[in-house]
Amino acid sequence: MHLFFLFFIISGFCTLVYQVVWLRIAMADFGVTSTMISIVLAVFMAGLSIGSWGGGRLAAGLRQDKISSRLRLYAAVEAVIGLSGLVSVPILNYGRDLVTGSSVFAWGSGLYYLVTGLVVFLSLFPFCVCMGATFPLAMAALKRAYPDKAATSFSYLYLANLLGAVAGCTGTAFVMIELLGFLGSMFFAVVLNFTVVLTAFIMSRRITEHAVDDSDVCVHCSNGIAQASDRRLYAVLVITGLTSMALEVIWTRQFTLFLGPVVYTFASILALFLVANYAGTSVYRKKCTHSLPAHGNLLLALLTAVAGFTALLTLLTADYRLPFSDGIAGGFLRVAAGVVPFGLILGFITPWVVDRISNGQPDRAGTAYSLNTVGCILGPLVAGFVLLPLIGERWSILLLACLLFLLTPLLLKNVRPDKSSGILSGAALRGFLVAVAVLSLLLLTLTEGYENRYPGSVALRDHTATVIAAGTGWERQLLVNGYGMTELTPITKVMVHLPMAMHSTPPANGLVLCFGMGTSFRSMLSWGVPTTVVELVPSIPRLFGFYHHDAATLVTDPNARIVIDDARRYLSRTAEKYDVIIVDPPPPIEAAASSLLYSVEFYGAVAGRLSPGGVFHQWTDSNESYLLSAITRSLTSVFPYVRAFNSVAGWGMHYIASMQPLQDMTAADLAARLSSRATADLVEWGPFDTSIEQFHSVLGQEHDVRQLIQAAPTAREIEDDRPVNEYFLMRRLFRWVNRG
């Protein structure tokens, strides 16, 4: 029995590793868009759902099979899952080459997402089906080997799977990717998978057979099995699956303000939720599998009411006025206080309901778990594409909590509570429900969302992010999910005018990657050339007028073109060549997925879109020697000519790169290349009065590229597989990665 527990710890671990790697590879191949993320998650969850249902049907036909046969079938499924780590990424990459190599699939079109969705489906779905099938197939083996413990075998395996998922989430995000990279982490999971395969196969040859037909096994349990046929239990599984996954999407927006837009924020939210799930399932396994009252629906109704209340808790813990300490510790406490109570309740409800429905029968468990997974498919889609864009975080949370509250009267139908039930009398039940309702209303009415922190602000929401334009005058800010992106600064003007002036001839066109406040886009238009700007978040360009008085005129300029797109995928899809390309990745440099705009692969895509003699500009606000060395190594591995300068504000770095030699020009030479309109734009915000002084302040702060590299001898290039800027915890905690 304990070996099965170990198998599912490993299985949960590997599943999280595969999911993280698949999601990242798909984003690198097809775009960092919410649609792409939703496609991957939908395929993943759909595979689990179909696999769970199909595995249950398959297990139902194994009544006469020996334990050894069932174990070998389970081992075969685990072997297919392990195979995914070897073949799924090459299939994804092959599909990327087909899609990006054809002009038929216009970026962002329905056809593009249909084809990329098909690629993801063919690459991942068969393996996800096998992942879903592991539960009912393992239950079938457990039922034959340990018939006296079969009634709660799902929750037993579920507990182990959660423990493995916690290890997979924390191990992958906090340790493995930094040390091994994405592909190395996946290979480690492959090794673990095949270890399970080998162990299960050996076990199948040694296990003692029981001469009993499954049809003769009478499974008994006192946890409410008498109501297993109650269709309301299936509604509980669908709604709890939907709300839990939808809330995870919303939590990411709520807590980015406090922990930052880094991978460790997302990993912490998921890890805390999984730990809470594990704790809730542990309570059920240790205390309640044989002692739950006969009136199971009454207790379940109470739990769904509590679940609805705990779903509202992040309204309180994400309230910026709450006196938590600042910094990472305070942010982590906010997340824990908001996420853990809901996770505890869900961790108790899910395995209990599946145990009630299945009573140890693998086919019933497969059907029940597949319905829970259907809810998990719907959750992110409903939250990301319907609720958040239309009604925002607070009302989305309320609506999801109401779904849970609706389960309470549904489950109480035909239930007659009294003291003999061992839970509550009728009056006590009514008092309890009134108390939950009152506390929930208090949470809703007395708390505030983070947009209230910025009176007079403009808030826009879409399927990608919540965007806020706030402040007045020089204090105006642009916030994405509560995190400040940029400010009104002459640095964003120098980003354009420096490379444009360094181009050997007057540039004929330009490309700006990332819109921000629109300052760089505005500055490039001052050169009077066709200018394309690419922005991932649809709401950001709509706020252009908040920061610039002439925005309405500029967007109608015949030279202006605004594209809502993933920057990297735009480079791969467009056939146009540009004289100057500017990129200003979203801060901080450690932001999740930001390495896709710093990596060697990204720079290769930029080089492919530059005209002969074209100039590329890369900005970074980092001053960490390791990261500056990594960026410089990455740039120089693609571009033979690279220069680096501090900006007019004395912080941050302008990198200028080209495939051809860069002219050694004085500040006067650069200033002479500007038109009167471009000159006026460059000095509009100072800090100097003339373009010559402005350029001189930058040229006078040039860094030796070789010294930047040598400042951190152990630094490595930023690659898609090894995003050293995003995964930094081990390096900063222990300092053994970088001795420089």
Buried (B, 14 or more C-beta within 10 A) or exposed (E): EEEBBBBBBBBBBBBBBBBBBBBBBBBBBBBBBBBBBBBBBBBBBBBBBBBBBBBBBBBBEBBEBBBBBBBBBBBBBBBBBBBBBEEBBEBBBBBBEEBBEEEEBEBBEEEBBEBBBBBBBBBBBBBBBBBBBBBBBBBBBBBBBBBEBBBBBBBBBBBBBBBBBBBBBBBBBBBBBBBBBBBBBBBBBBEBBBBBBEBBBEBBEEBEEEEEEBEEBEBEBBBBBEBBEBEBBBBBBBBBBBBBBBBBBBBBBBBBBBBBBBBBBBBBBBBBBBBBBBBBBBEBBEEBBEEBBBBBBBBBBBBBBBBBBBBBBBBBBBBBEBEBEEEBEBBBBBBBBBBBBBBBBBBBBBBBBBBBBBBBBBBBBBBBBBBBBBBBBBBBBBBBBBBBBEBBBBBBBBBBBBBBBBBBEBBBEEBEBBEEBEBBEEEEBEEBBEEBBEEBEEBBEEBBBBBBBBEEBBBBBBBBBBBBBBBEEEEBBBBBBBBBBBBBBBBBBBBBBBBBBBBBEEBBBBBBBBBBBBBBBBBBBBBEBBBBBBBBBBBBBBBBBBBBEEBEEBBEBEBBBBBBBBBBBBBBBBEEBBBBBBBBBBBBBBBBBBBBBBBBBBBEBBBEBBBEBBBBBBBBBBEBBBBBBBBBBBBBBBBEBBBBBBBBEEEBBBBBBBBBEBEEBEBEBBBEBBEEEBBEBBBEBEEBEEBBBBBBBBBEBEBEBEEBBBBBEEBBBBBBBBBBBBBBBBBEEEEEBBEE
